[in-house]
Amino acid sequence: MTTFEDRTYEVFNQRRTVGVLAAHGGAVRGIFLHEDVRKLPERVLAQEILQVAAVASARGRLSLREQLAASAESTDQHLGPAVYELMPEVPTEEEYEAFKRQTLKY
């Protein structure tokens, strides 16, 4: 089984022309560009990359929340909301999905 630290998340735009690989924690590890992006103006391509990277990074940060929950569950502990208040940049599953839909227009 893959540890949380070894997990990566791939996020693509709707046309699957821009993809970003993010690590657990949200760091961007790679970018995929389909040859069709050569037709795009630089500004449009840059915006597309930034949007996909923001969503991929958010998915990697969500993984931190999942790791905390899994760790607490494995030790029969309960995490109160105050724990997540210390990490305001870590989205909930619902926040991530809403951000993904809004940003990538799914």
C-alpha positions as protocol buffer text, in pm:
chain_id: "A"
residue {
  index: 1
  type: MET
  ca { x: 0 y: 0 z: 0 }
}
residue {
  index: 2
  type: THR
  ca { x: 125 y: 346 z: -89 }
}
residue {
  index: 3
  type: THR
  ca { x: 199 y: 575 z: 202 }
}
residue {
  index: 4
  type: PHE
  ca { x: 46 y: 921 z: 200 }
}
residue {
  index: 5
  type: GLU
  ca { x: 389 y: 1074 z: 148 }
}
residue {
  index: 6
  type: ASP
  ca { x: 432 y: 874 z: -175 }
}
residue {
  index: 7
  type: ARG
  ca { x: 93 y: 964 z: -322 }
}
residue {
  index: 8
  type: THR
  ca { x: 57 y: 1187 z: -624 }
}
residue {
  index: 9
  type: TYR
  ca { x: -250 y: 1336 z: -788 }
}
residue {
  index: 10
  type: GLU
  ca { x: -300 y: 1408 z: -1157 }
}
residue {
  index: 11
  type: VAL
  ca { x: -546 y: 1678 z: -1257 }
}
residue {
  index: 12
  type: PHE
  ca { x: -633 y: 1765 z: -1617 }
}
residue {
  index: 13
  type: ASN
  ca { x: -841 y: 2034 z: -1779 }
}
residue {
  index: 14
  type: GLN
  ca { x: -1161 y: 1929 z: -1961 }
}
residue {
  index: 15
  type: ARG
  ca { x: -989 y: 1897 z: -2298 }
}
residue {
  index: 16
  type: ARG
  ca { x: -706 y: 1697 z: -2139 }
}
residue {
  index: 17
  type: THR
  ca { x: -455 y: 1931 z: -2301 }
}
residue {
  index: 18
  type: VAL
  ca { x: -304 y: 2053 z: -1973 }
}
residue {
  index: 19
  type: GLY
  ca { x: -229 y: 1830 z: -1679 }
}
residue {
  index: 20
  type: VAL
  ca { x: -50 y: 1881 z: -1349 }
}
residue {
  index: 21
  type: LEU
  ca { x: 96 y: 1625 z: -1113 }
}
residue {
  index: 22
  type: ALA
  ca { x: 89 y: 1726 z: -746 }
}
residue {
  index: 23
  type: ALA
  ca { x: 236 y: 1549 z: -448 }
}
residue {
  index: 24
  type: HIS
  ca { x: 89 y: 1485 z: -106 }
}
residue {
  index: 25
  type: GLY
  ca { x: 91 y: 1827 z: 59 }
}
residue {
  index: 26
  type: GLY
  ca { x: 28 y: 2015 z: -263 }
}
residue {
  index: 27
  type: ALA
  ca { x: 369 y: 2064 z: -424 }
}
residue {
  index: 28
  type: VAL
  ca { x: 359 y: 2057 z: -804 }
}
residue {
  index: 29
  type: ARG
  ca { x: 578 y: 1778 z: -939 }
}
residue {
  index: 30
  type: GLY
  ca { x: 513 y: 1795 z: -1312 }
}
residue {
  index: 31
  type: ILE
  ca { x: 318 y: 1951 z: -1595 }
}
residue {
  index: 32
  type: PHE
  ca { x: 179 y: 1778 z: -1903 }
}
residue {
  index: 33
  type: LEU
  ca { x: 111 y: 1978 z: -2218 }
}
residue {
  index: 34
  type: HIS
  ca { x: -56 y: 1820 z: -2519 }
}
residue {
  index: 35
  type: GLU
  ca { x: 74 y: 1930 z: -2857 }
}
residue {
  index: 36
  type: ASP
  ca { x: -259 y: 2106 z: -2923 }
}
residue {
  index: 37
  type: VAL
  ca { x: -164 y: 2379 z: -2675 }
}
residue {
  index: 38
  type: ARG
  ca { x: 79 y: 2519 z: -2934 }
}
residue {
  index: 39
  type: LYS
  ca { x: -226 y: 2682 z: -3093 }
}
residue {
  index: 40
  type: LEU
  ca { x: -308 y: 2878 z: -2778 }
}
residue {
  index: 41
  type: PRO
  ca { x: -183 y: 3230 z: -2710 }
}
residue {
  index: 42
  type: GLU
  ca { x: 79 y: 3233 z: -2432 }
}
residue {
  index: 43
  type: ARG
  ca { x: -145 y: 3422 z: -2192 }
}
residue {
  index: 44
  type: VAL
  ca { x: -431 y: 3172 z: -2235 }
}
residue {
  index: 45
  type: LEU
  ca { x: -195 y: 2877 z: -2191 }
}
residue {
  index: 46
  type: ALA
  ca { x: -39 y: 3031 z: -1880 }
}
residue {
  index: 47
  type: GLN
  ca { x: -383 y: 3089 z: -1726 }
}
residue {
  index: 48
  type: GLU
  ca { x: -484 y: 2730 z: -1805 }
}
residue {
  index: 49
  type: ILE
  ca { x: -168 y: 2592 z: -1646 }
}
residue {
  index: 50
  type: LEU
  ca { x: -216 y: 2805 z: -1334 }
}
residue {
  index: 51
  type: GLN
  ca { x: -580 y: 2700 z: -1297 }
}
residue {
  index: 52
  type: VAL
  ca { x: -502 y: 2330 z: -1330 }
}
residue {
  index: 53
  type: ALA
  ca { x: -202 y: 2364 z: -1098 }
}
residue {
  index: 54
  type: ALA
  ca { x: -419 y: 2536 z: -835 }
}
residue {
  index: 55
  type: VAL
  ca { x: -666 y: 2248 z: -842 }
}
residue {
  index: 56
  type: ALA
  ca { x: -392 y: 1984 z: -835 }
}
residue {
  index: 57
  type: SER
  ca { x: -224 y: 2159 z: -542 }
}
residue {
  index: 58
  type: ALA
  ca { x: -557 y: 2175 z: -357 }
}
residue {
  index: 59
  type: ARG
  ca { x: -596 y: 1799 z: -411 }
}
residue {
  index: 60
  type: GLY
  ca { x: -250 y: 1739 z: -265 }
}
residue {
  index: 61
  type: ARG
  ca { x: -340 y: 1953 z: 37 }
}
residue {
  index: 62
  type: LEU
  ca { x: -666 y: 1763 z: 81 }
}
residue {
  index: 63
  type: SER
  ca { x: -447 y: 1456 z: 115 }
}
residue {
  index: 64
  type: LEU
  ca { x: -308 y: 1607 z: 438 }
}
residue {
  index: 65
  type: ARG
  ca { x: -659 y: 1613 z: 583 }
}
residue {
  index: 66
  type: GLU
  ca { x: -710 y: 1253 z: 472 }
}
residue {
  index: 67
  type: GLN
  ca { x: -381 y: 1152 z: 635 }
}
residue {
  index: 68
  type: LEU
  ca { x: -477 y: 1315 z: 965 }
}
residue {
  index: 69
  type: ALA
  ca { x: -817 y: 1147 z: 961 }
}
residue {
  index: 70
  type: ALA
  ca { x: -668 y: 806 z: 879 }
}
residue {
  index: 71
  type: SER
  ca { x: -408 y: 842 z: 1152 }
}
residue {
  index: 72
  type: ALA
  ca { x: -669 y: 942 z: 1408 }
}
residue {
  index: 73
  type: GLU
  ca { x: -895 y: 655 z: 1305 }
}
residue {
  index: 74
  type: SER
  ca { x: -614 y: 401 z: 1330 }
}
residue {
  index: 75
  type: THR
  ca { x: -547 y: 508 z: 1690 }
}
residue {
  index: 76
  type: ASP
  ca { x: -913 y: 551 z: 1789 }
}
residue {
  index: 77
  type: GLN
  ca { x: -861 y: 924 z: 1838 }
}
residue {
  index: 78
  type: HIS
  ca { x: -1101 y: 1204 z: 1752 }
}
residue {
  index: 79
  type: LEU
  ca { x: -988 y: 1518 z: 1575 }
}
residue {
  index: 80
  type: GLY
  ca { x: -1174 y: 1828 z: 1676 }
}
residue {
  index: 81
  type: PRO
  ca { x: -1236 y: 2118 z: 1439 }
}
residue {
  index: 82
  type: ALA
  ca { x: -960 y: 2316 z: 1609 }
}
residue {
  index: 83
  type: VAL
  ca { x: -701 y: 2090 z: 1444 }
}
residue {
  index: 84
  type: TYR
  ca { x: -813 y: 2198 z: 1098 }
}
residue {
  index: 85
  type: GLU
  ca { x: -829 y: 2563 z: 1202 }
}
residue {
  index: 86
  type: LEU
  ca { x: -451 y: 2542 z: 1228 }
}
residue {
  index: 87
  type: MET
  ca { x: -441 y: 2451 z: 860 }
}
residue {
  index: 88
  type: PRO
  ca { x: -677 y: 2692 z: 682 }
}
residue {
  index: 89
  type: GLU
  ca { x: -527 y: 2618 z: 341 }
}
residue {
  index: 90
  type: VAL
  ca { x: -625 y: 2249 z: 365 }
}
residue {
  index: 91
  type: PRO
  ca { x: -967 y: 2211 z: 201 }
}
residue {
  index: 92
  type: THR
  ca { x: -1243 y: 1974 z: 296 }
}
residue {
  index: 93
  type: GLU
  ca { x: -1357 y: 1724 z: 33 }
}
residue {
  index: 94
  type: GLU
  ca { x: -1658 y: 1946 z: -40 }
}
residue {
  index: 95
  type: GLU
  ca { x: -1446 y: 2261 z: -67 }
}
residue {
  index: 96
  type: TYR
  ca { x: -1206 y: 2083 z: -301 }
}
residue {
  index: 97
  type: GLU
  ca { x: -1484 y: 1955 z: -528 }
}
residue {
  index: 98
  type: ALA
  ca { x: -1648 y: 2300 z: -542 }
}
residue {
  index: 99
  type: PHE
  ca { x: -1313 y: 2464 z: -622 }
}
residue {
  index: 100
  type: LYS
  ca { x: -1246 y: 2204 z: -891 }
}
residue {
  index: 101
  type: ARG
  ca { x: -1587 y: 2255 z: -1054 }
}
residue {
  index: 102
  type: GLN
  ca { x: -1558 y: 2634 z: -1038 }
}
residue {
  index: 103
  type: THR
  ca { x: -1199 y: 2653 z: -1160 }
}
residue {
  index: 104
  type: LEU
  ca { x: -1203 y: 2385 z: -1429 }
}
residue {
  index: 105
  type: LYS
  ca { x: -1566 y: 2441 z: -1528 }
}
residue {
  index: 106
  type: TYR
  ca { x: -1665 y: 2074 z: -1485 }
}
